[in-house]
């Protein structure tokens, strides 16, 4: 074990531990109903009284009106989301052994992915894997832990030890949400992008997805370095791309573009507002030049805002056989839903404006606040009003490594249509 590994282990062992005394939370009837239904969150306004104050990461137990056990989890006094539930109905001791057993279960769920052609996948999908506020992604021999609450900090040493036992790796990287980074008083010197174990990392790592090589930046990239959730949709686009001119809108680092090229697309355009992301897309194409179809595909990069650029492309009569539109989340709060639906409708019209008659439109949404029916309705109504009604031939949701464990966990939806 090198000097870096020793230093990081010492820093984790020096982190404060959760208090030995558990916090008792007596919940309202609404809170009781939610917990009995298996909901992973207990909000502040559902707590009628509690035994004593606590710090982020203290273990708290929720009881019903008759003082019967409901759930156990991680307490966070800094958030309206006071309890992140680890286990419902049956009491448990939350320790390294508990984390080990839970991580073994999450790894078993992902076993079908381990065919040698995919080395990038999500190992822990937060609340949906009964580990709320925690994400773990694997990029070949690099594991990335992302925390969304300070409640995980006191358990980080036990968690990482269990994780490396279940998923041995060369490197372990820590990422944190923006909100968590703004609370340094609870981080005890930990920082976003810190390598917790293994060799230092100054650039990207390479991983496989369905046999394609991609780069990811675990220390500084968006999320944990890559968007793993669209893997199966990318593979579906590959099956539709042979001989076509393909436009990938909000391309980021070119995932859909590269799959389309391997599928035999003759020309692929990657459009994104981020020039660094497009540079990464170009590098991803370079990593796969050994594949004849990728080498043969003409790949064009187009930097700029998708909305005016699509209008400009329509005005100059640029047309494509397959248009993929995978925008960022437009609705992170309930108050933004109507605006998001309007944006999806506008993008539908813009996409159809550059789509050849009889072409294929692929529209995706990663806004959890927007339901699948509302998304489909916004897209289909906009297409009909544009005079290009859609014939939907497929709709998809979450991949195996992004399971849905509760209603709010269902965020990804994608439709495929001819127009």
C-alpha positions in Angstrom: 0.0 0.0 0.0 1.5 3.3 -1.0 1.9 6.5 1.0 -1.3 8.0 -0.5 -3.3 5.0 0.5 -1.9 5.2 4.1 -2.7 8.9 4.4 -6.3 8.5 3.1 -7.0 5.5 5.4 -5.8 7.6 8.3 -8.0 10.5 7.3 -11.1 8.2 7.1 -10.3 6.7 10.5 -10.1 10.2 12.0 -13.6 11.1 10.9 -16.1 11.4 13.7 -18.3 8.4 14.4 -22.1 8.4 14.8 -23.2 8.8 18.4 -23.8 5.5 20.2 -27.1 6.6 21.5 -29.8 6.4 18.9 -32.3 9.1 18.3 -36.0 8.2 18.7 -38.3 9.9 16.3 -42.1 9.7 16.9 -43.8 10.4 13.6 -47.2 11.7 12.5 -49.8 9.5 11.0 -48.9 10.7 7.5 -45.3 9.9 8.2 -46.3 6.5 9.5 -48.2 5.7 6.3 -45.3 6.8 4.1 -42.8 4.6 6.1 -45.1 1.6 6.1 -45.4 2.0 2.3 -41.6 1.7 2.1 -40.8 5.3 1.4 -37.1 6.0 2.0 -37.5 9.6 3.4 -39.0 11.1 6.5 -39.4 14.8 6.4 -39.1 17.2 9.4 -42.8 18.1 9.3 -43.7 14.4 9.9 -41.8 14.3 13.2 -44.0 15.1 16.1 -41.2 14.7 18.8 -37.8 13.2 19.2 -35.7 12.0 22.1 -32.8 14.4 21.7 -30.8 16.4 19.2 -28.3 14.8 17.0 -25.5 15.4 14.4 -25.5 14.4 10.7 -25.0 10.6 10.5 -26.4 9.7 13.9 -28.6 6.6 13.8 -32.3 7.4 14.3 -35.3 5.1 14.8 -38.8 6.0 13.7 -41.8 4.9 15.8 -45.5 5.0 15.1 -48.2 6.5 17.4 -48.1 3.4 19.5 -44.3 3.4 19.8 -43.9 0.4 17.4 -40.8 0.2 15.3 -41.2 1.6 11.7 -37.7 2.2 10.3 -34.1 2.9 11.0 -31.8 5.2 9.1 -29.4 8.2 9.0 -30.3 11.4 10.7 -29.6 14.8 9.1 -30.6 17.9 11.1 -29.3 20.2 8.3 -32.0 19.1 5.9 -35.9 19.1 5.8 -35.3 15.4 4.8 -34.5 14.4 8.4 -34.3 10.7 8.1 -32.9 8.7 5.2 -34.2 5.2 5.7 -31.8 2.2 5.5 -34.2 -0.4 6.7 -38.0 -0.7 7.1 -40.1 -2.8 9.4 -37.3 -4.9 11.0 -34.8 -3.4 13.4 -31.1 -3.6 12.5 -27.6 -2.8 13.7 -26.1 -0.3 11.1 -22.5 -1.1 10.9 -19.8 -2.4 8.5 -21.5 -5.9 8.3 -24.8 -4.3 7.4 -23.2 -2.2 4.7 -21.4 -5.3 3.4 -24.6 -7.3 3.1 -26.4 -4.5 1.4 -23.6 -3.9 -1.1 -23.5 -7.6 -1.8 -27.2 -7.5 -2.8 -26.6 -4.5 -5.1 -23.7 -6.2 -6.8 -25.8 -9.4 -7.3 -28.5 -7.3 -9.1 -25.8 -6.1 -11.5 -24.4 -9.5 -12.2 -26.1 -9.8 -15.7 -24.0 -6.8 -16.9 -20.7 -8.5 -16.2 -20.2 -10.0 -19.6 -16.7 -8.6 -20.2 -18.0 -6.0 -22.7 -19.2 -3.5 -20.1 -17.0 -2.3 -17.3 -18.9 1.0 -16.6 -22.1 0.7 -14.6 -23.9 2.0 -11.5 -23.3 -0.2 -8.4 -25.5 1.8 -6.0 -28.5 3.8 -7.1 -29.2 5.7 -3.9 -32.7 5.3 -2.4 -33.6 2.7 -5.0 -30.9 0.4 -3.6 -31.8 1.1 0.0 -28.8 3.3 0.4 -30.4 6.8 0.3 -28.2 9.8 -0.5 -25.4 7.6 -1.9 -24.4 6.7 -5.4 -21.5 4.4 -6.4 -20.4 4.1 -10.0 -17.7 1.8 -11.5 -15.4 2.8 -14.3 -13.3 -0.3 -14.9 -10.8 -0.3 -12.0 -12.0 3.1 -10.5 -14.9 3.3 -8.1 -16.6 6.6 -7.5 -18.7 7.3 -4.4 -21.0 10.3 -4.6 -22.6 11.7 -1.4 -25.7 13.8 -1.3 -25.8 14.3 2.5 -23.3 14.8 5.3 -25.1 11.9 7.1 -22.8 9.5 5.3 -19.5 11.1 6.5 -19.4 9.3 9.9 -20.0 6.0 8.2 -17.5 6.5 5.3 -14.7 4.3 6.8 -17.1 1.3 7.3 -18.8 1.9 3.9 -15.5 2.1 1.9 -14.1 -1.0 3.6 -17.2 -2.9 2.8 -17.3 -1.6 -0.8 -13.8 -2.6 -1.6 -14.5 -6.1 -0.2 -17.5 -6.5 -2.5 -16.0 -4.6 -5.5 -12.1 -4.7 -5.4 -10.7 -1.9 -7.4 -7.4 0.0 -7.9 -8.8 3.4 -7.0 -11.6 4.9 -4.9 -12.8 8.5 -5.6 -15.0 10.7 -3.5 -17.5 13.1 -5.1 -20.0 15.4 -3.3 -23.2 17.2 -4.3 -23.0 21.0 -4.6 -25.1 21.4 -1.5 -22.8 19.2 0.5 -19.7 21.1 -0.7 -21.3 24.2 0.8 -21.2 22.7 4.3 -17.5 22.4 5.0 -18.1 22.2 8.8 -19.4 18.7 8.3 -16.8 17.5 5.9 -13.7 17.4 8.2 -11.3 18.2 5.4 -12.8 15.9 2.8 -13.2 17.5 -0.6 -14.9 16.8 -3.9 -12.7 14.8 -6.2 -10.5 13.4 -3.4 -8.9 10.0 -4.1 -9.6 8.0 -1.0 -7.6 5.0 -2.0 -5.2 4.0 -4.8 -3.0 6.0 -7.1 -3.6 9.7 -7.7 -5.6 10.6 -10.9 -4.8 13.6 -13.0 -7.0 12.9 -16.0 -9.5 10.4 -17.4 -10.0 6.7 -17.1 -11.1 4.4 -19.9 -14.0 1.9 -19.5 -16.1 -0.3 -21.8 -19.8 0.0 -22.6 -21.1 -2.8 -24.8 -17.6 -3.1 -26.2 -17.1 0.6 -27.0 -14.3 2.5 -25.3 -15.2 5.7 -23.4 -13.3 8.1 -21.2 -14.6 9.4 -17.9 -13.3 12.0 -15.6 -14.2 10.7 -12.1 -12.6 13.6 -10.2 -14.0 16.6 -12.1 -16.6 15.4 -14.6 -20.3 15.9 -14.3 -22.1 13.6 -11.9 -19.4 10.9 -11.4 -17.7 11.4 -14.7 -20.2 10.0 -17.3 -23.9 9.5 -17.8 -24.3 5.8 -17.4 -28.1 5.7 -17.3 -28.6 6.0 -21.1 -26.5 2.9 -21.9 -29.4 0.8 -23.2 -31.0 3.6 -25.1 -27.6 4.2 -26.8 -27.5 0.6 -27.8 -31.1 0.9 -29.2 -30.0 3.9 -31.3 -27.2 1.9 -32.7 -29.7 -0.6 -34.1 -31.5 2.2 -35.9 -28.5 4.1 -37.4 -27.3 2.0 -40.4 -26.8 4.2 -43.5 -28.4 7.3 -41.9 -27.5 10.9 -41.2 -27.7 11.3 -37.4 -28.1 14.4 -35.3 -27.3 14.1 -31.6 -28.6 17.1 -29.7 -27.2 17.8 -26.2 -24.5 15.3 -27.2 -22.3 15.9 -24.2 -19.3 13.5 -24.7 -20.9 11.8 -27.7 -22.4 8.6 -26.3 -25.3 8.4 -28.7 -23.1 9.6 -31.5 -20.5 6.9 -31.1 -23.1 4.1 -30.9 -24.8 5.5 -34.1 -21.4 5.4 -35.8 -20.7 1.8 -34.8 -24.2 1.0 -36.0 -23.3 2.2 -39.5 -24.4 5.8 -39.7 -22.7 7.5 -42.6 -22.7 10.9 -41.0 -23.1 11.9 -37.3 -23.4 15.5 -35.9 -22.8 16.1 -32.2 -24.3 19.3 -31.0 -23.6 20.6 -27.5 -23.1 24.0 -25.9 -19.9 22.8 -24.1 -16.7 22.8 -26.2 -14.8 20.7 -23.6 -17.6 18.1 -23.8 -17.4 18.0 -27.6 -13.6 17.7 -27.4 -14.2 14.6 -25.2 -16.6 13.3 -27.8 -13.9 13.6 -30.4 -11.5 11.7 -28.1 -14.1 9.0 -27.6 -14.3 8.6 -31.4 -10.5 8.4 -31.5 -10.6 5.6 -28.9 -12.7 3.5 -31.3 -11.1 4.0 -34.7 -10.2 0.3 -34.8 -13.9 -0.3 -35.5 -14.5 -0.1 -39.3 -17.9 1.6 -39.0 -16.7 4.2 -36.6 -13.7 4.9 -38.8 -15.9 5.2 -41.8 -18.5 7.6 -40.2 -18.1 11.3 -40.8 -18.3 12.9 -37.4 -19.1 16.7 -37.2 -19.0 18.8 -34.0 -21.3 21.7 -33.6 -20.9 24.0 -30.5 -23.7 26.3 -29.3 -27.1 26.6 -27.8 -29.4 23.9 -29.2 -32.5 26.1 -29.5 -31.2 28.7 -31.9 -28.9 26.3 -33.7 -31.8 24.0 -34.6 -33.8 26.9 -35.9 -30.8 27.9 -38.0 -30.3 24.4 -39.3 -34.0 24.2 -40.3 -33.7 27.6 -42.1 -30.7 26.3 -44.1 -32.5 23.1 -45.0 -30.2 20.7 -43.1 -32.0 17.4 -42.7 -31.3 14.2 -40.9 -32.7 10.7 -40.9 -32.4 10.2 -37.2 -32.6 12.9 -34.5 -31.7 12.2 -30.9 -32.7 14.8 -28.3 -31.5 14.1 -24.7 -31.6 17.4 -22.8 -30.5 18.0 -19.2 -33.1 18.0 -16.4 -35.5 21.0 -17.0 -37.5 20.5 -13.8 -35.6 20.1 -10.6 -38.5 21.6 -8.6 -42.3 21.1 -8.9 -42.7 24.8 -9.8 -40.6 24.2 -13.0 -42.7 21.4 -14.4 -44.8 23.6 -16.8 -41.8 25.3 -18.1 -40.1 21.9 -18.7 -43.1 20.6 -20.6 -43.0 23.7 -22.7 -39.3 23.2 -23.4 -39.9 19.5 -24.4 -42.6 20.7 -26.8 -40.4 23.3 -28.3 -37.5 20.8 -28.8 -40.0 18.4 -30.4 -40.9 21.0 -33.0 -37.3 22.0 -33.5 -36.2 18.4 -33.9 -39.0 17.7 -36.4 -37.9 20.8 -38.3 -34.6 19.1 -39.2 -36.0 15.5 -39.6 -36.5 14.0 -43.0 -40.1 12.9 -43.6 -40.4 9.3 -42.4 -37.3 9.8 -40.2 -36.9 8.7 -36.6 -37.1 11.0 -33.6 -35.7 9.9 -30.2 -36.8 12.1 -27.3 -35.6 11.6 -23.7 -36.3 13.3 -20.4 -34.3 12.9 -17.1 -36.6 15.2 -15.1 -38.1 13.2 -12.2 -40.7 15.9 -11.6 -42.1 15.3 -15.1 -44.1 12.1 -15.3 -43.8 9.8 -18.3 -47.5 10.3 -19.4 -47.0 14.1 -19.2 -43.8 13.9 -21.2 -45.3 11.8 -23.9 -48.3 14.0 -24.1 -46.2 17.1 -24.5 -44.1 15.6 -27.2 -47.0 14.0 -29.2 -49.2 17.1 -29.0 -46.4 19.4 -30.1 -45.7 17.1 -33.1 -49.4 17.0 -34.1 -49.6 20.8 -33.9 -46.4 21.0 -36.0 -48.1 18.9 -38.7 -45.9 15.9 -38.2 -47.8 13.4 -36.0 -45.7 10.8 -34.4 -45.9 7.0 -34.7 -44.4 5.8 -31.4 -42.8 2.4 -31.8 -41.0 2.1 -28.5 -40.8 3.6 -25.0 -38.2 2.8 -22.5 -37.4 3.7 -18.8 -34.6 2.6 -16.5 -31.8 0.1 -17.1 -31.0 -2.7 -14.8 -28.3 -0.8 -12.8 -30.7 2.2 -12.3 -33.6 0.4 -10.5 -36.8 2.2 -9.4 -37.5 1.6 -5.8 -40.1 4.3 -5.1 -42.3 6.7 -7.2 -39.9 9.7 -7.1 -37.0 7.4 -8.2 -38.5 7.1 -11.7 -36.9 9.9 -13.6 -35.7 8.6 -17.0 -38.1 8.2 -19.9 -37.4 7.9 -23.6 -39.6 7.5 -26.7 -38.9 6.4 -30.3 -41.1 7.5 -33.1 -41.3 8.0 -36.9 -42.7 11.2 -38.3 
